[in-house]
Amino acid sequence: MNGQGERVAPPLTGGEREMLRAFLDFHRATLAMKCQGLTDEQLRSRSSPPSTLSLLGLVRHMAEVERTWFRRVIAAEPVPLVWSAEWDFQAAYDAEGADRAEAFAAWQEEVGHARRIEREAESLDVAGYQPRWEAEVSLRLVMLHLIHEYARHNGHADFLREAIDGVVGA
């Protein structure tokens, strides 16, 4: 599944951190699953004009999201965006000339950093500064936000995949 691992259903019981980790990984694996078996051209296929939304654009976007929330906000690492020197979060969506290997490698790298940062955090109460919100946010909020972000975009991925080759279901 493009290096994201097999999709494992989240547990039905467990501690808060275990559940957040499992649901986040489930959604990461769902996006990888939606992209599995497609050509580069199919991954770059846009939803419907004028939208530039594509599966590859979603992968690139989620690399930026993982990077921003875990590395920049929680770990306070001064890393730039992956695909924009001007802090344009929309740039990742433009996959017209994007390379599949580069996009998936960047996403996998950021997921790896996110997992490390979460694992090393003392608790879900660890906080970082989110400049766009001008507020401190907890790791708990970041994990919930990422679950929300993936769930929303996995809905987009469902429609994109169905339009490409008729494959439905998650």
C-alpha positions, 0 to 999 in steps of 0.5 A: 500500500505504497509503504503505508502498511496494511489497513488494520481496523481500529480496536473497539476498546482501549485507551485514548492514545491507543485509539487515536493512534489506531484511527489515524493510522486507519485513515492513513492506510485508507488514503493509500488504499484508494491510490493502490493499483493506479497509474501516475496519470490516473493518480493525477486525474482531476475530479471535475472542472474547475477543481484541480483535486486529484488523488496525488494532490491529496497525498501531497496535501496530507504530507503538508498537513502531517508536516505542519501539525506534527513537526512545525506545531508540536515539535516546533521544527522550523521546516518549510512547506514541502511544495511551496516556498511562499507558504501556499498550502494550496500548492500541494493540490496541483499535481499536474506535473507531480511525480508519484514516487516523490509525493508518496516518499514525502508523505511517508517521511512525514508520517514517520516523523509524525509517529515519532513525535507522537510516540516521544511526547510525554502525554496527549497534553503536550502542546505547541503553538499554531500560528494560524490560530494564534493559540497553543494546541495539544497533541490530542487536538492535533491527532483529532484534527488529523483524523478529521482531515483524513476522513474528509479527504478520504471521502473525496478520494472515494469519489475520485477513485470511483470516477477513475475506474469504478472501484468503490468502498473503503 
